[in-house]
């Protein structure tokens, strides 16, 4: 441990072993004009920020007319302010010296600490402006509640780092609070630059910043300090108190049965409970799940080595689950289709139009000399235009075939999809040969 940490450890050890303060329950004296000593004590109140990492911040406050010295995370200590601006306490050893430092105008600007392990000077922080109390006959204005950002949950270091512990961001008593096992809690606000504005302030050179994905969702945090940068991954996403659920429930609710009678798991069910998706398998605890935009089924409760993904048909509807497990690959077919709360059943014509729109875009062949093909939706109909040829109307069949009376004889066109049912291209068979076209979706105007 370096000299600075010995200094901090020594100070905290003294405050811990003394057991903090014990205030006598004096009877409250009648109100009187403040004495000169009371005015001197009030003039030194506030927070004092350390200049070195590892040294705790110190706060001076008044309680029942007595001056109290508090170090972060440790019991308070009653002290006396002497005429020489020293802070004295019977619980402090004579070798520990606390003294107020003033500027040329007599204003307290810092707190000097001298110990056998060394010394340090803590800068006094500006006092927060006090809001005037409303008059007795003046109604109090209702304060606007600050919006709680979507950052609540558990954060774990990845990769693991010695000395770095998981942290929980919670909302307690109207404040954002960080809880770490074995360490004192601290409160903060989130700045516009996604940095944590901690109270008391973090030591010089130390910062904590939230990290987001491309959609702006907070997915982790970064701690930067003298040791370097440590990355934390957000493992749980706790709902903000009073927040309304804005995320649409994906169309995955229902029962799923194993594709093979030899499967170790024969059935399961995805249901919605208290606004959360739950995967329920007989004989096992419930798995809270989320489904990302790629169809991956995610849960921090899944056993190690287990992954799962939804299976879709060519129209993009979820029809099953495919899982990778230590026991091998397992497939499940969706047997019931439970309607999500608030979801409207798409009309047949809407489904048909959605299929047609999904085929709109540009198709480029994998060989030179083959004309570029563009498909567009006009008045609810799929239109195709090959480079250098007139536009024709195309019918999209249930088997993904593309047909038209205006196509030359011997031409067979069909859409190509990936395993998730997404259009990726088009195959063609013609008297002149076969070809495949790579698909680029039509850009949306929205």
C-alpha positions as CSV (number, residue, x, y, z in Angstrom):
1,X,0.0,0.0,0.0
2,X,1.5,3.4,-1.0
3,X,1.9,6.4,1.3
4,X,-1.3,8.0,0.3
5,X,-3.4,4.9,1.0
6,X,-1.6,4.5,4.4
7,X,-2.7,8.0,5.2
8,X,-6.3,7.4,4.3
9,X,-6.3,4.0,6.1
10,X,-4.9,5.6,9.2
11,X,-7.6,8.3,9.3
12,X,-10.4,5.9,8.7
13,X,-9.0,3.4,11.2
14,X,-9.1,6.1,13.9
15,X,-12.7,7.1,13.0
16,X,-13.8,3.5,13.0
17,X,-12.2,2.4,16.2
18,X,-13.4,5.4,18.2
19,X,-16.9,4.3,17.3
20,X,-18.0,7.6,16.0
21,X,-19.8,10.2,18.2
22,X,-22.2,10.0,21.0
23,X,-24.4,13.0,21.4
24,X,-26.0,13.8,24.8
25,X,-29.7,14.4,24.7
26,X,-29.5,18.0,26.0
27,X,-32.7,19.9,26.6
28,X,-33.2,22.3,23.7
29,X,-32.3,25.9,24.9
30,X,-34.6,28.8,24.2
31,X,-33.9,30.5,20.9
32,X,-31.2,33.3,21.2
33,X,-28.9,35.3,19.1
34,X,-26.1,33.2,17.7
35,X,-22.8,33.6,19.6
36,X,-19.5,34.4,17.9
37,X,-18.4,30.7,18.2
38,X,-21.7,29.5,16.5
39,X,-21.0,31.9,13.7
40,X,-17.5,30.7,13.3
41,X,-18.7,27.1,13.2
42,X,-21.3,27.9,10.5
43,X,-18.6,29.6,8.4
44,X,-16.7,26.3,8.1
45,X,-19.5,24.0,7.3
46,X,-19.5,22.1,4.0
47,X,-17.8,19.3,2.0
48,X,-14.1,19.1,1.6
49,X,-12.8,17.2,-1.5
50,X,-9.4,15.3,-1.3
51,X,-6.8,16.0,-4.0
52,X,-5.5,12.5,-3.9
53,X,-7.1,9.2,-4.9
54,X,-7.8,6.8,-1.9
55,X,-8.4,9.6,0.6
56,X,-12.0,10.0,1.8
57,X,-13.9,13.2,1.4
58,X,-14.8,15.0,4.7
59,X,-17.9,16.9,5.6
60,X,-18.4,19.4,8.5
61,X,-22.0,19.8,9.7
62,X,-24.0,21.1,12.7
63,X,-26.2,18.9,14.8
64,X,-27.9,20.2,17.9
65,X,-25.4,23.1,18.0
66,X,-22.4,20.8,17.8
67,X,-19.8,20.5,15.1
68,X,-19.7,17.1,13.4
69,X,-16.9,15.7,11.3
70,X,-17.8,12.9,8.9
71,X,-15.7,10.8,6.5
72,X,-17.3,9.0,3.6
73,X,-18.8,5.7,4.8
74,X,-17.8,6.0,8.5
75,X,-19.4,7.1,11.7
76,X,-19.5,10.8,12.5
77,X,-17.3,12.4,15.1
78,X,-18.0,15.4,17.4
79,X,-15.2,18.0,17.2
80,X,-14.5,21.4,18.7
81,X,-13.3,24.4,16.6
82,X,-10.6,26.2,18.6
83,X,-9.6,29.9,18.3
84,X,-6.6,28.7,16.2
85,X,-9.0,27.1,13.7
86,X,-8.0,23.6,14.8
87,X,-10.6,20.8,15.1
88,X,-10.1,18.9,18.4
89,X,-11.7,15.7,19.7
90,X,-10.9,13.5,22.7
91,X,-11.3,10.5,20.4
92,X,-8.5,11.7,18.1
93,X,-4.9,10.9,19.0
94,X,-2.7,13.9,19.7
95,X,-0.6,13.0,16.5
96,X,-3.7,13.6,14.3
97,X,-4.2,17.3,13.5
98,X,-7.1,18.8,11.6
99,X,-7.1,22.6,10.9
100,X,-9.1,25.0,8.8
101,X,-7.2,27.0,6.2
102,X,-8.5,30.5,5.3
103,X,-7.8,32.9,2.5
104,X,-6.7,36.6,3.0
105,X,-10.4,37.6,3.6
106,X,-10.7,35.1,6.4
107,X,-13.0,32.7,4.4
108,X,-12.5,28.9,5.0
109,X,-11.1,27.4,1.8
110,X,-9.7,24.1,2.8
111,X,-9.1,21.5,5.5
112,X,-5.5,20.5,6.3
113,X,-4.9,17.0,7.8
114,X,-1.6,16.0,9.4
115,X,-0.9,12.5,10.6
116,X,2.1,10.3,11.4
117,X,1.7,8.8,7.9
118,X,1.7,12.2,6.1
119,X,-0.6,15.0,5.3
120,X,-3.1,16.2,2.8
121,X,-5.2,19.3,2.1
122,X,-8.9,19.0,1.2
123,X,-10.5,21.7,-0.9
124,X,-13.8,23.1,0.4
125,X,-16.6,22.8,-2.1
126,X,-19.0,25.6,-2.9
127,X,-22.1,25.5,-0.8
128,X,-25.4,24.7,-2.6
129,X,-27.7,27.7,-2.8
130,X,-30.6,27.4,-0.4
131,X,-34.0,28.0,-1.9
132,X,-36.1,30.5,0.1
133,X,-38.9,29.0,2.1
134,X,-42.4,29.9,0.9
135,X,-44.3,32.3,3.1
136,X,-47.0,30.8,5.4
137,X,-49.8,32.1,3.2
138,X,-48.1,31.3,0.0
139,X,-48.9,27.8,-1.4
140,X,-45.8,25.6,-2.1
141,X,-45.1,25.0,-5.8
142,X,-45.3,21.4,-6.7
143,X,-41.8,20.3,-7.7
144,X,-41.4,18.6,-11.0
145,X,-40.1,15.0,-10.5
146,X,-36.8,14.3,-12.3
147,X,-37.1,11.6,-14.9
148,X,-35.2,8.5,-13.9
149,X,-33.0,7.4,-16.8
150,X,-33.2,3.7,-18.0
151,X,-29.9,2.6,-16.3
152,X,-31.2,0.6,-13.3
153,X,-29.8,-3.0,-13.0
154,X,-26.7,-5.0,-12.3
155,X,-23.4,-4.3,-13.9
156,X,-20.5,-6.9,-13.9
157,X,-16.9,-6.5,-15.0
158,X,-16.1,-8.2,-18.3
159,X,-13.5,-9.5,-18.5
160,X,-13.1,-10.1,-14.8
161,X,-10.6,-7.9,-13.0
162,X,-9.1,-8.5,-9.6
163,X,-10.6,-6.0,-7.1
164,X,-13.5,-5.0,-9.5
165,X,-16.8,-6.1,-8.0
166,X,-20.3,-6.2,-9.6
167,X,-22.4,-3.1,-8.9
168,X,-26.2,-2.5,-8.7
169,X,-27.7,0.8,-9.8
170,X,-30.9,1.3,-7.9
171,X,-33.4,4.1,-7.3
172,X,-33.8,4.7,-3.5
173,X,-35.4,7.6,-1.6
174,X,-35.7,9.6,-4.8
175,X,-32.0,9.3,-5.7
176,X,-29.9,7.1,-8.1
177,X,-27.6,5.0,-5.9
178,X,-24.8,2.6,-6.6
179,X,-24.5,-0.4,-4.3
180,X,-21.3,-2.5,-4.1
181,X,-20.8,-5.3,-1.6
182,X,-18.5,-4.4,1.2
183,X,-18.4,-0.7,0.2
184,X,-20.4,2.4,1.2
185,X,-23.3,3.3,-1.2
186,X,-22.9,6.5,-3.2
187,X,-25.5,8.7,-5.0
188,X,-25.2,10.3,-8.4
189,X,-26.9,12.1,-11.3
190,X,-26.4,11.2,-14.9
191,X,-24.8,14.0,-17.0
192,X,-25.6,14.9,-20.6
193,X,-22.3,13.3,-21.6
194,X,-23.4,10.0,-19.8
195,X,-20.8,10.6,-17.0
196,X,-21.9,10.0,-13.4
197,X,-21.9,13.2,-11.4
198,X,-21.1,11.7,-8.0
199,X,-21.8,13.4,-4.6
200,X,-19.2,13.9,-3.0
201,X,-17.2,14.3,-6.2
202,X,-14.9,11.6,-7.5
203,X,-11.1,12.0,-7.0
204,X,-9.2,13.8,-9.7
205,X,-8.5,11.6,-12.7
206,X,-11.4,9.2,-11.8
207,X,-14.5,9.0,-14.0
208,X,-17.5,6.6,-14.6
209,X,-19.4,6.8,-17.9
210,X,-22.3,4.8,-19.2
211,X,-22.0,3.1,-22.6
212,X,-24.8,2.6,-25.1
213,X,-25.5,0.5,-28.2
214,X,-26.3,2.0,-31.6
215,X,-30.0,2.3,-30.6
216,X,-29.1,4.5,-27.6
217,X,-29.8,1.8,-24.9
218,X,-27.5,1.7,-21.9
219,X,-25.7,-1.6,-22.1
220,X,-22.8,-1.1,-19.7
221,X,-20.4,1.4,-18.1
222,X,-16.7,2.2,-18.1
223,X,-14.6,3.1,-15.0
224,X,-11.4,5.1,-15.7
225,X,-8.8,5.7,-13.0
226,X,-5.1,5.5,-12.2
227,X,-5.4,1.7,-12.7
228,X,-6.7,2.1,-16.3
229,X,-10.1,1.5,-17.7
230,X,-12.4,-1.3,-16.5
231,X,-15.5,-2.2,-18.6
232,X,-18.8,-3.4,-17.0
233,X,-21.6,-5.1,-18.9
234,X,-25.2,-4.5,-17.8
235,X,-26.7,-7.9,-17.0
236,X,-30.2,-7.0,-15.8
237,X,-32.6,-4.3,-17.0
238,X,-34.7,-3.2,-14.1
239,X,-37.8,-1.2,-15.0
240,X,-37.8,2.4,-13.9
241,X,-40.4,3.1,-11.1
242,X,-43.6,4.4,-12.6
243,X,-42.4,4.0,-16.2
244,X,-44.8,2.7,-18.7
245,X,-43.8,-0.3,-20.8
246,X,-43.3,1.0,-24.3
247,X,-41.7,-2.0,-25.9
248,X,-44.2,-4.1,-27.9
249,X,-44.5,-7.7,-26.9
250,X,-43.1,-9.8,-29.7
251,X,-45.5,-12.4,-31.3
252,X,-43.9,-15.4,-29.6
253,X,-46.5,-16.4,-26.9
254,X,-47.8,-19.9,-26.9
255,X,-46.9,-23.6,-26.4
256,X,-43.9,-25.3,-28.1
257,X,-43.5,-29.0,-28.6
258,X,-40.3,-30.9,-29.4
259,X,-39.7,-31.9,-33.0
260,X,-38.3,-35.3,-31.9
261,X,-39.8,-37.8,-29.5
262,X,-36.3,-38.5,-28.3
263,X,-35.7,-34.9,-27.1
264,X,-34.9,-34.7,-23.4
265,X,-37.3,-31.7,-23.2
266,X,-40.7,-32.4,-24.8
267,X,-42.5,-29.2,-24.4
268,X,-42.3,-25.6,-23.1
269,X,-44.3,-22.4,-23.1
270,X,-43.6,-18.7,-23.6
271,X,-46.0,-16.5,-21.6
272,X,-46.3,-12.9,-20.4
273,X,-46.3,-12.3,-16.6
274,X,-46.2,-8.8,-15.0
275,X,-45.0,-7.3,-18.3
276,X,-42.1,-9.7,-18.7
277,X,-41.6,-12.6,-21.1
278,X,-41.2,-16.0,-19.3
279,X,-40.0,-19.3,-20.8
280,X,-41.5,-22.1,-18.7
281,X,-40.3,-25.7,-19.0
282,X,-41.8,-28.4,-16.8
283,X,-39.5,-29.4,-13.9
284,X,-37.3,-26.3,-14.2
285,X,-37.4,-22.8,-12.8
286,X,-38.9,-20.1,-14.9
287,X,-36.5,-18.3,-17.3
288,X,-37.1,-14.5,-17.7
289,X,-36.2,-13.9,-21.4
290,X,-35.9,-11.1,-23.9
291,X,-35.7,-11.5,-27.7
292,X,-33.3,-9.2,-29.7
293,X,-33.8,-7.9,-33.2
294,X,-32.0,-10.9,-34.7
295,X,-34.4,-13.4,-33.0
296,X,-32.0,-14.6,-30.3
297,X,-33.7,-15.6,-27.1
298,X,-31.6,-14.2,-24.2
299,X,-31.6,-14.9,-20.5
300,X,-29.0,-14.6,-17.8
301,X,-30.7,-17.6,-16.1
302,X,-29.9,-20.1,-19.0
303,X,-27.5,-22.8,-18.0
304,X,-24.0,-22.5,-19.4
305,X,-23.7,-23.6,-23.1
306,X,-27.4,-23.1,-23.8
307,X,-28.5,-20.7,-26.6
308,X,-31.8,-20.4,-28.4
309,X,-33.3,-18.6,-31.4
310,X,-36.8,-18.2,-32.8
311,X,-37.6,-19.9,-36.1
312,X,-39.7,-18.0,-38.6
313,X,-41.6,-18.9,-41.7
314,X,-41.2,-17.0,-45.1
315,X,-43.7,-14.4,-43.9
316,X,-41.6,-13.7,-40.8
317,X,-44.0,-15.3,-38.3
318,X,-42.4,-17.1,-35.4
319,X,-43.2,-20.9,-35.8
320,X,-40.7,-22.5,-33.5
321,X,-37.5,-22.4,-31.5
322,X,-34.1,-23.9,-32.3
323,X,-31.7,-24.4,-29.4
324,X,-28.1,-25.4,-28.9
325,X,-27.4,-27.3,-25.7
326,X,-24.6,-29.5,-24.2
327,X,-27.0,-32.4,-25.1
328,X,-27.0,-31.4,-28.8
329,X,-29.4,-29.4,-31.0
330,X,-33.0,-29.3,-30.0
331,X,-35.9,-28.1,-32.1
332,X,-39.4,-27.1,-31.0
333,X,-42.5,-26.3,-33.1
334,X,-45.0,-23.6,-32.0
335,X,-48.4,-25.3,-31.5
336,X,-50.5,-22.5,-30.1
337,X,-50.4,-18.8,-31.1
338,X,-51.5,-16.7,-28.1
339,X,-52.3,-13.1,-28.9
340,X,-50.1,-10.5,-27.1
341,X,-52.1,-8.0,-25.0
342,X,-53.0,-5.0,-27.1
343,X,-51.8,-6.6,-30.3
344,X,-54.2,-6.5,-33.3
345,X,-54.4,-9.5,-35.6
346,X,-53.2,-8.6,-39.0
347,X,-55.8,-8.9,-41.8
348,X,-55.0,-11.3,-44.7
349,X,-54.7,-8.4,-47.1
350,X,-52.2,-6.7,-44.7
351,X,-50.1,-9.9,-44.6
352,X,-50.1,-10.1,-48.3
353,X,-49.0,-6.5,-48.7
354,X,-46.3,-7.0,-46.1
355,X,-44.9,-9.9,-48.1
356,X,-44.9,-7.9,-51.3
357,X,-43.2,-4.9,-49.6
358,X,-40.5,-7.2,-48.2
359,X,-39.6,-8.2,-51.9
360,X,-39.3,-4.6,-53.0
361,X,-35.7,-3.6,-53.8
362,X,-32.8,-4.1,-56.2
363,X,-31.6,-7.5,-57.5
364,X,-28.1,-7.7,-58.9
365,X,-26.8,-10.9,-60.6
366,X,-23.7,-12.7,-59.7
367,X,-22.4,-12.6,-63.3
368,X,-21.6,-9.9,-65.8
369,X,-24.0,-9.1,-68.7
370,X,-27.2,-9.9,-66.8
371,X,-29.5,-6.8,-66.5
372,X,-30.2,-5.2,-63.1
373,X,-33.7,-6.0,-61.8
374,X,-35.7,-3.5,-59.7
375,X,-39.0,-4.4,-57.9
376,X,-41.4,-1.8,-56.6
377,X,-44.8,-1.7,-55.0
378,X,-47.4,0.5,-56.9
379,X,-51.0,0.6,-55.8
380,X,-50.6,-2.6,-53.8
381,X,-49.1,-4.5,-56.7
382,X,-45.6,-5.8,-57.2
383,X,-43.9,-4.3,-60.3
384,X,-40.7,-5.6,-61.9
385,X,-38.4,-3.8,-64.3
386,X,-35.3,-5.3,-65.8
387,X,-32.7,-2.9,-67.1
388,X,-33.5,-2.0,-70.7
389,X,-36.9,-3.7,-70.6
390,X,-40.4,-2.4,-69.9
391,X,-42.0,-2.6,-66.4
392,X,-44.3,-5.6,-65.8
393,X,-46.7,-6.7,-63.0
394,X,-45.5,-9.7,-61.0
395,X,-47.5,-12.1,-58.8
396,X,-45.8,-13.4,-55.6
397,X,-47.0,-17.0,-55.0
398,X,-47.2,-18.7,-51.6
399,X,-44.2,-20.7,-52.6
400,X,-42.2,-17.5,-53.3
401,X,-42.4,-18.0,-57.1
402,X,-42.6,-14.8,-59.2
403,X,-45.0,-15.2,-62.1
404,X,-46.3,-13.0,-64.9
405,X,-48.0,-13.5,-68.3
406,X,-45.6,-11.0,-69.6
407,X,-42.5,-13.1,-68.9
408,X,-41.0,-15.0,-71.8
409,X,-41.7,-18.8,-72.0
410,X,-39.3,-20.9,-70.0
411,X,-38.5,-18.2,-67.4
412,X,-38.8,-19.3,-63.8
413,X,-38.2,-16.8,-61.0
414,X,-38.2,-17.4,-57.2
415,X,-37.3,-15.5,-54.1
416,X,-34.4,-16.7,-51.9
417,X,-34.8,-16.4,-48.1
418,X,-32.5,-17.1,-45.2
419,X,-33.3,-19.4,-42.3
420,X,-35.2,-16.5,-40.6
421,X,-37.4,-16.0,-43.6
422,X,-35.8,-12.8,-44.7
423,X,-35.5,-12.1,-48.5
424,X,-31.8,-12.3,-49.6
425,X,-32.0,-12.7,-53.3
426,X,-33.7,-14.2,-56.3
427,X,-33.0,-17.3,-58.4
428,X,-33.8,-17.5,-62.2
429,X,-34.0,-20.3,-64.6
430,X,-34.1,-19.4,-68.3
431,X,-33.4,-21.0,-71.7
432,X,-30.2,-19.1,-71.8
433,X,-29.0,-20.4,-68.4
434,X,-29.5,-20.0,-64.7
435,X,-28.5,-17.1,-62.4
436,X,-28.8,-15.9,-58.8
437,X,-29.4,-12.2,-57.8
438,X,-28.3,-10.6,-54.6
439,X,-31.0,-8.5,-52.9
440,X,-30.7,-4.9,-51.6
441,X,-34.0,-3.8,-49.9
442,X,-35.8,-0.7,-51.0
443,X,-35.0,2.3,-48.8
444,X,-37.9,3.4,-46.6
445,X,-39.2,7.0,-46.8
446,X,-40.0,6.9,-43.1
